[in-house]
Amino acid sequence: MTTLDLFPRPTPIPGAIGDWLAIFAGPFVAAIPEANRQAFATEVRETMARRLRRPAGRWTVDYGRLRFAAFKP
């Protein structure tokens, strides 16, 4: 490998964090018994709000980007 860069790229998301979680955490949430999913989602939203919800109410998720260049000999 020739280069590898990791840089943060905070990403504002449209709408509610619950929609984002449904898309990206769906397989993990599916492993939780259905009777417990709502409580789980509420706890995750409350925990994430401390770091990811801006004062105006907009959510910004932590996102990192890898950029690399590699060459096959």
CHARMM internal coordinates of N, CA and C (Angstrom, degrees):
IC EDIT
DIST 1 N 1 CA 1.4419
DIST 1 CA 1 C 1.5158
ANGL 1 N 1 CA 1 C 108.42
DIST 1 C 2 N 1.3048
ANGL 1 CA 1 C 2 N 115.56
DIHE 1 N 1 CA 1 C 2 N 143.09
DIST 2 N 2 CA 1.4486
ANGL 1 C 2 N 2 CA 120.72
DIHE 1 CA 1 C 2 N 2 CA -178.68
DIST 2 CA 2 C 1.5211
ANGL 2 N 2 CA 2 C 112.66
DIHE 1 C 2 N 2 CA 2 C -96.13
DIST 2 C 3 N 1.3267
ANGL 2 CA 2 C 3 N 117.97
DIHE 2 N 2 CA 2 C 3 N -46.95
DIST 3 N 3 CA 1.4675
ANGL 2 C 3 N 3 CA 121.35
DIHE 2 CA 2 C 3 N 3 CA 179.70
DIST 3 CA 3 C 1.5237
ANGL 3 N 3 CA 3 C 110.53
DIHE 2 C 3 N 3 CA 3 C -140.75
DIST 3 C 4 N 1.3143
ANGL 3 CA 3 C 4 N 114.47
DIHE 3 N 3 CA 3 C 4 N 152.49
DIST 4 N 4 CA 1.4587
ANGL 3 C 4 N 4 CA 121.05
DIHE 3 CA 3 C 4 N 4 CA 174.49
DIST 4 CA 4 C 1.5204
ANGL 4 N 4 CA 4 C 107.49
DIHE 3 C 4 N 4 CA 4 C -149.96
DIST 4 C 5 N 1.3273
ANGL 4 CA 4 C 5 N 116.23
DIHE 4 N 4 CA 4 C 5 N 122.52
DIST 5 N 5 CA 1.4615
ANGL 4 C 5 N 5 CA 121.72
DIHE 4 CA 4 C 5 N 5 CA 178.76
DIST 5 CA 5 C 1.5218
ANGL 5 N 5 CA 5 C 108.96
DIHE 4 C 5 N 5 CA 5 C -125.12
DIST 5 C 6 N 1.3116
ANGL 5 CA 5 C 6 N 115.93
DIHE 5 N 5 CA 5 C 6 N 137.30
DIST 6 N 6 CA 1.4613
ANGL 5 C 6 N 6 CA 122.87
DIHE 5 CA 5 C 6 N 6 CA 173.86
DIST 6 CA 6 C 1.5139
ANGL 6 N 6 CA 6 C 106.30
DIHE 5 C 6 N 6 CA 6 C -121.66
DIST 6 C 7 N 1.3241
ANGL 6 CA 6 C 7 N 116.18
DIHE 6 N 6 CA 6 C 7 N 124.26
DIST 7 N 7 CA 1.4461
ANGL 6 C 7 N 7 CA 118.06
DIHE 6 CA 6 C 7 N 7 CA 178.11
DIST 7 CA 7 C 1.5171
ANGL 7 N 7 CA 7 C 110.20
DIHE 6 C 7 N 7 CA 7 C -139.87
DIST 7 C 8 N 1.3502
ANGL 7 CA 7 C 8 N 115.67
DIHE 7 N 7 CA 7 C 8 N 144.26
DIST 8 N 8 CA 1.4599
ANGL 7 C 8 N 8 CA 119.88
DIHE 7 CA 7 C 8 N 8 CA -179.68
DIST 8 CA 8 C 1.5198
ANGL 8 N 8 CA 8 C 110.37
DIHE 7 C 8 N 8 CA 8 C -70.43
DIST 8 C 9 N 1.3020
ANGL 8 CA 8 C 9 N 114.85
DIHE 8 N 8 CA 8 C 9 N 146.18
DIST 9 N 9 CA 1.4538
ANGL 8 C 9 N 9 CA 120.20
DIHE 8 CA 8 C 9 N 9 CA 177.55
DIST 9 CA 9 C 1.5350
ANGL 9 N 9 CA 9 C 108.10
DIHE 8 C 9 N 9 CA 9 C -143.82
DIST 9 C 10 N 1.3391
ANGL 9 CA 9 C 10 N 116.95
DIHE 9 N 9 CA 9 C 10 N 74.84
DIST 10 N 10 CA 1.4675
ANGL 9 C 10 N 10 CA 119.17
DIHE 9 CA 9 C 10 N 10 CA 178.38
DIST 10 CA 10 C 1.5270
ANGL 10 N 10 CA 10 C 109.30
DIHE 9 C 10 N 10 CA 10 C -53.79
DIST 10 C 11 N 1.3255
ANGL 10 CA 10 C 11 N 116.34
DIHE 10 N 10 CA 10 C 11 N 134.16
DIST 11 N 11 CA 1.4530
ANGL 10 C 11 N 11 CA 120.98
DIHE 10 CA 10 C 11 N 11 CA -173.06
DIST 11 CA 11 C 1.5283
ANGL 11 N 11 CA 11 C 110.97
DIHE 10 C 11 N 11 CA 11 C -124.37
DIST 11 C 12 N 1.3419
ANGL 11 CA 11 C 12 N 117.22
DIHE 11 N 11 CA 11 C 12 N 114.31
DIST 12 N 12 CA 1.4632
ANGL 11 C 12 N 12 CA 119.31
DIHE 11 CA 11 C 12 N 12 CA 174.50
DIST 12 CA 12 C 1.5294
ANGL 12 N 12 CA 12 C 109.31
DIHE 11 C 12 N 12 CA 12 C -65.97
DIST 12 C 13 N 1.3090
ANGL 12 CA 12 C 13 N 116.73
DIHE 12 N 12 CA 12 C 13 N 140.63
DIST 13 N 13 CA 1.4611
ANGL 12 C 13 N 13 CA 119.31
DIHE 12 CA 12 C 13 N 13 CA 178.18
DIST 13 CA 13 C 1.5243
ANGL 13 N 13 CA 13 C 109.02
DIHE 12 C 13 N 13 CA 13 C -114.45
DIST 13 C 14 N 1.3195
ANGL 13 CA 13 C 14 N 116.31
DIHE 13 N 13 CA 13 C 14 N 145.18
DIST 14 N 14 CA 1.4569
ANGL 13 C 14 N 14 CA 118.77
DIHE 13 CA 13 C 14 N 14 CA 176.76
DIST 14 CA 14 C 1.5242
ANGL 14 N 14 CA 14 C 109.68
DIHE 13 C 14 N 14 CA 14 C -77.57
DIST 14 C 15 N 1.2785
ANGL 14 CA 14 C 15 N 117.47
DIHE 14 N 14 CA 14 C 15 N 142.93
DIST 15 N 15 CA 1.4578
ANGL 14 C 15 N 15 CA 120.36
DIHE 14 CA 14 C 15 N 15 CA 174.68
DIST 15 CA 15 C 1.5119
ANGL 15 N 15 CA 15 C 114.38
DIHE 14 C 15 N 15 CA 15 C 77.57
DIST 15 C 16 N 1.3264
ANGL 15 CA 15 C 16 N 113.79
DIHE 15 N 15 CA 15 C 16 N -157.30
DIST 16 N 16 CA 1.4557
ANGL 15 C 16 N 16 CA 121.99
DIHE 15 CA 15 C 16 N 16 CA -173.82
DIST 16 CA 16 C 1.5281
ANGL 16 N 16 CA 16 C 111.80
DIHE 15 C 16 N 16 CA 16 C -85.65
DIST 16 C 17 N 1.3168
ANGL 16 CA 16 C 17 N 115.43
DIHE 16 N 16 CA 16 C 17 N 151.00
DIST 17 N 17 CA 1.4645
ANGL 16 C 17 N 17 CA 120.62
DIHE 16 CA 16 C 17 N 17 CA 178.58
DIST 17 CA 17 C 1.5223
ANGL 17 N 17 CA 17 C 110.78
DIHE 16 C 17 N 17 CA 17 C -65.84
DIST 17 C 18 N 1.3165
ANGL 17 CA 17 C 18 N 118.01
DIHE 17 N 17 CA 17 C 18 N -26.91
DIST 18 N 18 CA 1.4665
ANGL 17 C 18 N 18 CA 120.94
DIHE 17 CA 17 C 18 N 18 CA 178.64
DIST 18 CA 18 C 1.5207
ANGL 18 N 18 CA 18 C 112.22
DIHE 17 C 18 N 18 CA 18 C -60.52
DIST 18 C 19 N 1.3234
ANGL 18 CA 18 C 19 N 117.30
DIHE 18 N 18 CA 18 C 19 N -36.96
DIST 19 N 19 CA 1.4615
ANGL 18 C 19 N 19 CA 120.81
DIHE 18 CA 18 C 19 N 19 CA 177.77
DIST 19 CA 19 C 1.5296
ANGL 19 N 19 CA 19 C 110.54
DIHE 18 C 19 N 19 CA 19 C -66.03
DIST 19 C 20 N 1.3209
ANGL 19 CA 19 C 20 N 115.70
DIHE 19 N 19 CA 19 C 20 N -41.68
DIST 20 N 20 CA 1.4645
ANGL 19 C 20 N 20 CA 120.72
DIHE 19 CA 19 C 20 N 20 CA 179.38
DIST 20 CA 20 C 1.5305
ANGL 20 N 20 CA 20 C 110.25
DIHE 19 C 20 N 20 CA 20 C -64.40
DIST 20 C 21 N 1.3291
ANGL 20 CA 20 C 21 N 115.47
DIHE 20 N 20 CA 20 C 21 N -42.48
DIST 21 N 21 CA 1.4604
ANGL 20 C 21 N 21 CA 119.70
DIHE 20 CA 20 C 21 N 21 CA 178.45
DIST 21 CA 21 C 1.5257
ANGL 21 N 21 CA 21 C 111.88
DIHE 20 C 21 N 21 CA 21 C -63.38
DIST 21 C 22 N 1.3198
ANGL 21 CA 21 C 22 N 116.69
DIHE 21 N 21 CA 21 C 22 N -39.17
DIST 22 N 22 CA 1.4614
ANGL 21 C 22 N 22 CA 120.00
DIHE 21 CA 21 C 22 N 22 CA 179.73
DIST 22 CA 22 C 1.5268
ANGL 22 N 22 CA 22 C 111.01
DIHE 21 C 22 N 22 CA 22 C -60.27
DIST 22 C 23 N 1.3128
ANGL 22 CA 22 C 23 N 116.77
DIHE 22 N 22 CA 22 C 23 N -35.96
DIST 23 N 23 CA 1.4686
ANGL 22 C 23 N 23 CA 120.65
DIHE 22 CA 22 C 23 N 23 CA -179.57
DIST 23 CA 23 C 1.5277
ANGL 23 N 23 CA 23 C 111.02
DIHE 22 C 23 N 23 CA 23 C -77.27
DIST 23 C 24 N 1.3234
ANGL 23 CA 23 C 24 N 117.28
DIHE 23 N 23 CA 23 C 24 N -51.59
DIST 24 N 24 CA 1.4553
ANGL 23 C 24 N 24 CA 120.30
DIHE 23 CA 23 C 24 N 24 CA -170.88
DIST 24 CA 24 C 1.5286
ANGL 24 N 24 CA 24 C 115.09
DIHE 23 C 24 N 24 CA 24 C -90.02
DIST 24 C 25 N 1.3234
ANGL 24 CA 24 C 25 N 117.52
DIHE 24 N 24 CA 24 C 25 N -20.76
DIST 25 N 25 CA 1.4617
ANGL 24 C 25 N 25 CA 119.67
DIHE 24 CA 24 C 25 N 25 CA -179.29
DIST 25 CA 25 C 1.5198
ANGL 25 N 25 CA 25 C 112.15
DIHE 24 C 25 N 25 CA 25 C -112.41
DIST 25 C 26 N 1.3182
ANGL 25 CA 25 C 26 N 117.19
DIHE 25 N 25 CA 25 C 26 N 7.21
DIST 26 N 26 CA 1.4595
ANGL 25 C 26 N 26 CA 121.92
DIHE 25 CA 25 C 26 N 26 CA -177.14
DIST 26 CA 26 C 1.5190
ANGL 26 N 26 CA 26 C 115.20
DIHE 25 C 26 N 26 CA 26 C -48.45
DIST 26 C 27 N 1.3345
ANGL 26 CA 26 C 27 N 118.76
DIHE 26 N 26 CA 26 C 27 N -50.36
DIST 27 N 27 CA 1.4633
ANGL 26 C 27 N 27 CA 119.41
DIHE 26 CA 26 C 27 N 27 CA -179.53
DIST 27 CA 27 C 1.5294
ANGL 27 N 27 CA 27 C 113.27
DIHE 26 C 27 N 27 CA 27 C -62.02
DIST 27 C 28 N 1.3219
ANGL 27 CA 27 C 28 N 117.56
DIHE 27 N 27 CA 27 C 28 N -32.72
DIST 28 N 28 CA 1.4575
ANGL 27 C 28 N 28 CA 120.97
DIHE 27 CA 27 C 28 N 28 CA 179.75
DIST 28 CA 28 C 1.5282
ANGL 28 N 28 CA 28 C 110.57
DIHE 27 C 28 N 28 CA 28 C -74.75
DIST 28 C 29 N 1.3308
ANGL 28 CA 28 C 29 N 115.86
DIHE 28 N 28 CA 28 C 29 N -41.65
DIST 29 N 29 CA 1.4596
ANGL 28 C 29 N 29 CA 120.65
DIHE 28 CA 28 C 29 N 29 CA 179.27
DIST 29 CA 29 C 1.5246
ANGL 29 N 29 CA 29 C 110.83
DIHE 28 C 29 N 29 CA 29 C -66.13
DIST 29 C 30 N 1.3125
ANGL 29 CA 29 C 30 N 117.01
DIHE 29 N 29 CA 29 C 30 N -33.09
DIST 30 N 30 CA 1.4688
ANGL 29 C 30 N 30 CA 121.06
DIHE 29 CA 29 C 30 N 30 CA 179.83
DIST 30 CA 30 C 1.5295
ANGL 30 N 30 CA 30 C 111.64
DIHE 29 C 30 N 30 CA 30 C -61.14
DIST 30 C 31 N 1.3220
ANGL 30 CA 30 C 31 N 117.14
DIHE 30 N 30 CA 30 C 31 N -24.21
DIST 31 N 31 CA 1.4696
ANGL 30 C 31 N 31 CA 121.00
DIHE 30 CA 30 C 31 N 31 CA -179.87
DIST 31 CA 31 C 1.5342
ANGL 31 N 31 CA 31 C 112.18
DIHE 30 C 31 N 31 CA 31 C -78.15
DIST 31 C 32 N 1.3196
ANGL 31 CA 31 C 32 N 117.40
DIHE 31 N 31 CA 31 C 32 N -11.07
DIST 32 N 32 CA 1.4625
ANGL 31 C 32 N 32 CA 122.02
DIHE 31 CA 31 C 32 N 32 CA -179.95
DIST 32 CA 32 C 1.5254
ANGL 32 N 32 CA 32 C 108.29
DIHE 31 C 32 N 32 CA 32 C -89.12
DIST 32 C 33 N 1.3189
ANGL 32 CA 32 C 33 N 118.13
DIHE 32 N 32 CA 32 C 33 N 135.46
DIST 33 N 33 CA 1.4702
ANGL 32 C 33 N 33 CA 119.17
DIHE 32 CA 32 C 33 N 33 CA 177.71
DIST 33 CA 33 C 1.5285
ANGL 33 N 33 CA 33 C 110.48
DIHE 32 C 33 N 33 CA 33 C -53.38
DIST 33 C 34 N 1.3072
ANGL 33 CA 33 C 34 N 116.10
DIHE 33 N 33 CA 33 C 34 N 138.68
DIST 34 N 34 CA 1.4599
ANGL 33 C 34 N 34 CA 121.03
DIHE 33 CA 33 C 34 N 34 CA -174.75
DIST 34 CA 34 C 1.5262
ANGL 34 N 34 CA 34 C 112.83
DIHE 33 C 34 N 34 CA 34 C -54.96
DIST 34 C 35 N 1.3120
ANGL 34 CA 34 C 35 N 117.29
DIHE 34 N 34 CA 34 C 35 N -35.40
DIST 35 N 35 CA 1.4644
ANGL 34 C 35 N 35 CA 120.86
DIHE 34 CA 34 C 35 N 35 CA -179.62
DIST 35 CA 35 C 1.5279
ANGL 35 N 35 CA 35 C 112.38
DIHE 34 C 35 N 35 CA 35 C -64.76
DIST 35 C 36 N 1.3327
ANGL 35 CA 35 C 36 N 117.77
DIHE 35 N 35 CA 35 C 36 N -20.63
DIST 36 N 36 CA 1.4658
ANGL 35 C 36 N 36 CA 121.97
DIHE 35 CA 35 C 36 N 36 CA -177.54
DIST 36 CA 36 C 1.5235
ANGL 36 N 36 CA 36 C 113.56
DIHE 35 C 36 N 36 CA 36 C -102.98
DIST 36 C 37 N 1.3151
ANGL 36 CA 36 C 37 N 118.28
DIHE 36 N 36 CA 36 C 37 N -6.04
DIST 37 N 37 CA 1.4681
ANGL 36 C 37 N 37 CA 120.84
DIHE 36 CA 36 C 37 N 37 CA -172.85
DIST 37 CA 37 C 1.5195
ANGL 37 N 37 CA 37 C 113.65
DIHE 36 C 37 N 37 CA 37 C -64.56
DIST 37 C 38 N 1.3122
ANGL 37 CA 37 C 38 N 118.12
DIHE 37 N 37 CA 37 C 38 N -41.42
DIST 38 N 38 CA 1.4665
ANGL 37 C 38 N 38 CA 120.02
DIHE 37 CA 37 C 38 N 38 CA -178.55
DIST 38 CA 38 C 1.5206
ANGL 38 N 38 CA 38 C 110.63
DIHE 37 C 38 N 38 CA 38 C -63.73
DIST 38 C 39 N 1.3237
ANGL 38 CA 38 C 39 N 117.65
DIHE 38 N 38 CA 38 C 39 N -44.32
DIST 39 N 39 CA 1.4668
ANGL 38 C 39 N 39 CA 121.00
DIHE 38 CA 38 C 39 N 39 CA 178.70
DIST 39 CA 39 C 1.5212
ANGL 39 N 39 CA 39 C 110.30
DIHE 38 C 39 N 39 CA 39 C -63.51
DIST 39 C 40 N 1.3241
ANGL 39 CA 39 C 40 N 116.59
DIHE 39 N 39 CA 39 C 40 N -40.03
DIST 40 N 40 CA 1.4613
ANGL 39 C 40 N 40 CA 121.03
DIHE 39 CA 39 C 40 N 40 CA 177.64
DIST 40 CA 40 C 1.5271
ANGL 40 N 40 CA 40 C 110.37
DIHE 39 C 40 N 40 CA 40 C -61.19
DIST 40 C 41 N 1.3343
ANGL 40 CA 40 C 41 N 116.98
DIHE 40 N 40 CA 40 C 41 N -48.47
DIST 41 N 41 CA 1.4666
ANGL 40 C 41 N 41 CA 121.36
DIHE 40 CA 40 C 41 N 41 CA -178.70
DIST 41 CA 41 C 1.5239
ANGL 41 N 41 CA 41 C 110.98
DIHE 40 C 41 N 41 CA 41 C -60.83
DIST 41 C 42 N 1.3182
ANGL 41 CA 41 C 42 N 116.84
DIHE 41 N 41 CA 41 C 42 N -40.77
DIST 42 N 42 CA 1.4685
ANGL 41 C 42 N 42 CA 121.02
DIHE 41 CA 41 C 42 N 42 CA 178.95
DIST 42 CA 42 C 1.5208
ANGL 42 N 42 CA 42 C 110.65
DIHE 41 C 42 N 42 CA 42 C -63.56
DIST 42 C 43 N 1.3074
ANGL 42 CA 42 C 43 N 117.08
DIHE 42 N 42 CA 42 C 43 N -45.03
DIST 43 N 43 CA 1.4710
ANGL 42 C 43 N 43 CA 120.41
DIHE 42 CA 42 C 43 N 43 CA 179.98
DIST 43 CA 43 C 1.5266
ANGL 43 N 43 CA 43 C 111.71
DIHE 42 C 43 N 43 CA 43 C -65.11
DIST 43 C 44 N 1.3109
ANGL 43 CA 43 C 44 N 116.88
DIHE 43 N 43 CA 43 C 44 N -40.48
DIST 44 N 44 CA 1.4706
ANGL 43 C 44 N 44 CA 120.18
DIHE 43 CA 43 C 44 N 44 CA 178.25
DIST 44 CA 44 C 1.5226
ANGL 44 N 44 CA 44 C 110.31
DIHE 43 C 44 N 44 CA 44 C -63.75
DIST 44 C 45 N 1.3371
ANGL 44 CA 44 C 45 N 117.86
DIHE 44 N 44 CA 44 C 45 N -45.59
DIST 45 N 45 CA 1.4645
ANGL 44 C 45 N 45 CA 121.05
DIHE 44 CA 44 C 45 N 45 CA 179.10
DIST 45 CA 45 C 1.5291
ANGL 45 N 45 CA 45 C 111.02
DIHE 44 C 45 N 45 CA 45 C -59.44
DIST 45 C 46 N 1.3199
ANGL 45 CA 45 C 46 N 116.91
DIHE 45 N 45 CA 45 C 46 N -44.82
DIST 46 N 46 CA 1.4650
ANGL 45 C 46 N 46 CA 120.05
DIHE 45 CA 45 C 46 N 46 CA -179.22
DIST 46 CA 46 C 1.5243
ANGL 46 N 46 CA 46 C 111.59
DIHE 45 C 46 N 46 CA 46 C -64.61
DIST 46 C 47 N 1.3164
ANGL 46 CA 46 C 47 N 116.18
DIHE 46 N 46 CA 46 C 47 N -40.62
DIST 47 N 47 CA 1.4651
ANGL 46 C 47 N 47 CA 120.17
DIHE 46 CA 46 C 47 N 47 CA 179.14
DIST 47 CA 47 C 1.5306
ANGL 47 N 47 CA 47 C 110.96
DIHE 46 C 47 N 47 CA 47 C -67.41
DIST 47 C 48 N 1.3142
ANGL 47 CA 47 C 48 N 116.51
DIHE 47 N 47 CA 47 C 48 N -43.82
DIST 48 N 48 CA 1.4665
ANGL 47 C 48 N 48 CA 120.57
DIHE 47 CA 47 C 48 N 48 CA -179.05
DIST 48 CA 48 C 1.5201
ANGL 48 N 48 CA 48 C 112.12
DIHE 47 C 48 N 48 CA 48 C -68.37
DIST 48 C 49 N 1.3150
ANGL 48 CA 48 C 49 N 117.03
DIHE 48 N 48 CA 48 C 49 N -30.83
DIST 49 N 49 CA 1.4708
ANGL 48 C 49 N 49 CA 120.59
DIHE 48 CA 48 C 49 N 49 CA -177.06
DIST 49 CA 49 C 1.5164
ANGL 49 N 49 CA 49 C 111.70
DIHE 48 C 49 N 49 CA 49 C -58.80
DIST 49 C 50 N 1.3115
ANGL 49 CA 49 C 50 N 117.28
DIHE 49 N 49 CA 49 C 50 N -33.99
DIST 50 N 50 CA 1.4758
ANGL 49 C 50 N 50 CA 120.28
DIHE 49 CA 49 C 50 N 50 CA -178.61
DIST 50 CA 50 C 1.5189
ANGL 50 N 50 CA 50 C 112.55
DIHE 49 C 50 N 50 CA 50 C -59.61
DIST 50 C 51 N 1.3295
ANGL 50 CA 50 C 51 N 116.94
DIHE 50 N 50 CA 50 C 51 N -33.51
DIST 51 N 51 CA 1.4682
ANGL 50 C 51 N 51 CA 120.34
DIHE 50 CA 50 C 51 N 51 CA -177.27
DIST 51 CA 51 C 1.5197
ANGL 51 N 51 CA 51 C 113.94
DIHE 50 C 51 N 51 CA 51 C -107.50
DIST 51 C 52 N 1.3131
ANGL 51 CA 51 C 52 N 117.42
DIHE 51 N 51 CA 51 C 52 N -29.49
DIST 52 N 52 CA 1.4602
ANGL 51 C 52 N 52 CA 119.25
DIHE 51 CA 51 C 52 N 52 CA -166.92
DIST 52 CA 52 C 1.5283
ANGL 52 N 52 CA 52 C 115.45
DIHE 51 C 52 N 52 CA 52 C -111.24
DIST 52 C 53 N 1.3255
ANGL 52 CA 52 C 53 N 118.29
DIHE 52 N 52 CA 52 C 53 N -10.18
DIST 53 N 53 CA 1.4684
ANGL 52 C 53 N 53 CA 118.93
DIHE 52 CA 52 C 53 N 53 CA 178.46
DIST 53 CA 53 C 1.5218
ANGL 53 N 53 CA 53 C 108.76
DIHE 52 C 53 N 53 CA 53 C -99.06
DIST 53 C 54 N 1.2981
ANGL 53 CA 53 C 54 N 115.74
DIHE 53 N 53 CA 53 C 54 N 125.59
DIST 54 N 54 CA 1.4618
ANGL 53 C 54 N 54 CA 121.96
DIHE 53 CA 53 C 54 N 54 CA -179.17
DIST 54 CA 54 C 1.5333
ANGL 54 N 54 CA 54 C 109.67
DIHE 53 C 54 N 54 CA 54 C -79.73
DIST 54 C 55 N 1.3378
ANGL 54 CA 54 C 55 N 117.27
DIHE 54 N 54 CA 54 C 55 N 161.58
DIST 55 N 55 CA 1.4659
ANGL 54 C 55 N 55 CA 120.23
DIHE 54 CA 54 C 55 N 55 CA -177.39
DIST 55 CA 55 C 1.5358
ANGL 55 N 55 CA 55 C 113.74
DIHE 54 C 55 N 55 CA 55 C -53.55
DIST 55 C 56 N 1.3034
ANGL 55 CA 55 C 56 N 118.00
DIHE 55 N 55 CA 55 C 56 N -33.25
DIST 56 N 56 CA 1.4695
ANGL 55 C 56 N 56 CA 120.78
DIHE 55 CA 55 C 56 N 56 CA -179.64
DIST 56 CA 56 C 1.5261
ANGL 56 N 56 CA 56 C 111.78
DIHE 55 C 56 N 56 CA 56 C -77.43
DIST 56 C 57 N 1.3439
ANGL 56 CA 56 C 57 N 117.03
DIHE 56 N 56 CA 56 C 57 N -1.78
DIST 57 N 57 CA 1.4568
ANGL 56 C 57 N 57 CA 120.68
DIHE 56 CA 56 C 57 N 57 CA 178.62
DIST 57 CA 57 C 1.5115
ANGL 57 N 57 CA 57 C 114.98
DIHE 56 C 57 N 57 CA 57 C 96.68
DIST 57 C 58 N 1.3135
ANGL 57 CA 57 C 58 N 117.80
DIHE 57 N 57 CA 57 C 58 N -5.54
DIST 58 N 58 CA 1.4611
ANGL 57 C 58 N 58 CA 121.80
DIHE 57 CA 57 C 58 N 58 CA -179.10
DIST 58 CA 58 C 1.5268
ANGL 58 N 58 CA 58 C 110.12
DIHE 57 C 58 N 58 CA 58 C -79.58
DIST 58 C 59 N 1.3251
ANGL 58 CA 58 C 59 N 115.72
DIHE 58 N 58 CA 58 C 59 N 138.91
DIST 59 N 59 CA 1.4638
ANGL 58 C 59 N 59 CA 121.59
DIHE 58 CA 58 C 59 N 59 CA 179.78
DIST 59 CA 59 C 1.5255
ANGL 59 N 59 CA 59 C 109.86
DIHE 58 C 59 N 59 CA 59 C -92.96
DIST 59 C 60 N 1.3281
ANGL 59 CA 59 C 60 N 115.91
DIHE 59 N 59 CA 59 C 60 N 137.85
DIST 60 N 60 CA 1.4633
ANGL 59 C 60 N 60 CA 122.43
DIHE 59 CA 59 C 60 N 60 CA 175.42
DIST 60 CA 60 C 1.5220
ANGL 60 N 60 CA 60 C 106.89
DIHE 59 C 60 N 60 CA 60 C -130.60
DIST 60 C 61 N 1.3323
ANGL 60 CA 60 C 61 N 116.48
DIHE 60 N 60 CA 60 C 61 N 118.34
DIST 61 N 61 CA 1.4614
ANGL 60 C 61 N 61 CA 120.02
DIHE 60 CA 60 C 61 N 61 CA -177.57
DIST 61 CA 61 C 1.5235
ANGL 61 N 61 CA 61 C 110.53
DIHE 60 C 61 N 61 CA 61 C -91.01
DIST 61 C 62 N 1.3366
ANGL 61 CA 61 C 62 N 114.50
DIHE 61 N 61 CA 61 C 62 N 147.82
DIST 62 N 62 CA 1.4616
ANGL 61 C 62 N 62 CA 120.34
DIHE 61 CA 61 C 62 N 62 CA 174.74
DIST 62 CA 62 C 1.5140
ANGL 62 N 62 CA 62 C 107.70
DIHE 61 C 62 N 62 CA 62 C -71.99
DIST 62 C 63 N 1.2862
ANGL 62 CA 62 C 63 N 115.91
DIHE 62 N 62 CA 62 C 63 N 131.86
DIST 63 N 63 CA 1.4510
ANGL 62 C 63 N 63 CA 120.84
DIHE 62 CA 62 C 63 N 63 CA -177.77
DIST 63 CA 63 C 1.5113
ANGL 63 N 63 CA 63 C 105.87
DIHE 62 C 63 N 63 CA 63 C -146.22
DIST 63 C 64 N 1.2790
ANGL 63 CA 63 C 64 N 117.38
DIHE 63 N 63 CA 63 C 64 N 135.80
DIST 64 N 64 CA 1.4552
ANGL 63 C 64 N 64 CA 120.93
DIHE 63 CA 63 C 64 N 64 CA 177.55
DIST 64 CA 64 C 1.5136
ANGL 64 N 64 CA 64 C 109.63
DIHE 63 C 64 N 64 CA 64 C -120.53
DIST 64 C 65 N 1.2781
ANGL 64 CA 64 C 65 N 115.92
DIHE 64 N 64 CA 64 C 65 N 144.83
DIST 65 N 65 CA 1.4602
ANGL 64 C 65 N 65 CA 120.56
DIHE 64 CA 64 C 65 N 65 CA 179.97
DIST 65 CA 65 C 1.5206
ANGL 65 N 65 CA 65 C 109.23
DIHE 64 C 65 N 65 CA 65 C -116.40
DIST 65 C 66 N 1.3114
ANGL 65 CA 65 C 66 N 114.59
DIHE 65 N 65 CA 65 C 66 N 134.23
DIST 66 N 66 CA 1.4601
ANGL 65 C 66 N 66 CA 121.44
DIHE 65 CA 65 C 66 N 66 CA 172.73
DIST 66 CA 66 C 1.5228
ANGL 66 N 66 CA 66 C 108.34
DIHE 65 C 66 N 66 CA 66 C -103.18
DIST 66 C 67 N 1.2855
ANGL 66 CA 66 C 67 N 116.28
DIHE 66 N 66 CA 66 C 67 N 132.75
DIST 67 N 67 CA 1.4547
ANGL 66 C 67 N 67 CA 121.16
DIHE 66 CA 66 C 67 N 67 CA 173.81
DIST 67 CA 67 C 1.5151
ANGL 67 N 67 CA 67 C 106.49
DIHE 66 C 67 N 67 CA 67 C -126.82
DIST 67 C 68 N 1.3158
ANGL 67 CA 67 C 68 N 115.73
DIHE 67 N 67 CA 67 C 68 N 126.84
DIST 68 N 68 CA 1.4622
ANGL 67 C 68 N 68 CA 118.71
DIHE 67 CA 67 C 68 N 68 CA -178.22
DIST 68 CA 68 C 1.5094
ANGL 68 N 68 CA 68 C 110.44
DIHE 67 C 68 N 68 CA 68 C -143.91
DIST 68 C 69 N 1.3100
ANGL 68 CA 68 C 69 N 113.50
DIHE 68 N 68 CA 68 C 69 N 160.36
DIST 69 N 69 CA 1.4596
ANGL 68 C 69 N 69 CA 121.61
DIHE 68 CA 68 C 69 N 69 CA 173.99
DIST 69 CA 69 C 1.5235
ANGL 69 N 69 CA 69 C 106.71
DIHE 68 C 69 N 69 CA 69 C -134.63
DIST 69 C 70 N 1.3084
ANGL 69 CA 69 C 70 N 115.66
DIHE 69 N 69 CA 69 C 70 N 127.52
DIST 70 N 70 CA 1.4655
ANGL 69 C 70 N 70 CA 120.91
DIHE 69 CA 69 C 70 N 70 CA -179.01
DIST 70 CA 70 C 1.5247
ANGL 70 N 70 CA 70 C 108.31
DIHE 69 C 70 N 70 CA 70 C -135.88
DIST 70 C 71 N 1.2964
ANGL 70 CA 70 C 71 N 114.86
DIHE 70 N 70 CA 70 C 71 N 150.88
DIST 71 N 71 CA 1.4559
ANGL 70 C 71 N 71 CA 119.87
DIHE 70 CA 70 C 71 N 71 CA -179.41
DIST 71 CA 71 C 1.5183
ANGL 71 N 71 CA 71 C 109.04
DIHE 70 C 71 N 71 CA 71 C -132.04
DIST 71 C 72 N 1.3012
ANGL 71 CA 71 C 72 N 115.74
DIHE 71 N 71 CA 71 C 72 N 136.97
DIST 72 N 72 CA 1.4524
ANGL 71 C 72 N 72 CA 121.44
DIHE 71 CA 71 C 72 N 72 CA 176.28
DIST 72 CA 72 C 1.5214
ANGL 72 N 72 CA 72 C 108.13
DIHE 71 C 72 N 72 CA 72 C -84.13
DIST 72 C 73 N 1.3418
ANGL 72 CA 72 C 73 N 116.19
DIHE 72 N 72 CA 72 C 73 N 128.39
DIST 73 N 73 CA 1.4848
ANGL 72 C 73 N 73 CA 117.84
DIHE 72 CA 72 C 73 N 73 CA -178.69
DIST 73 CA 73 C 1.5206
ANGL 73 N 73 CA 73 C 111.40
DIHE 72 C 73 N 73 CA 73 C -68.29
END
COOR INIT
IC SEED 1 N 1 CA 1 C
IC BUILD
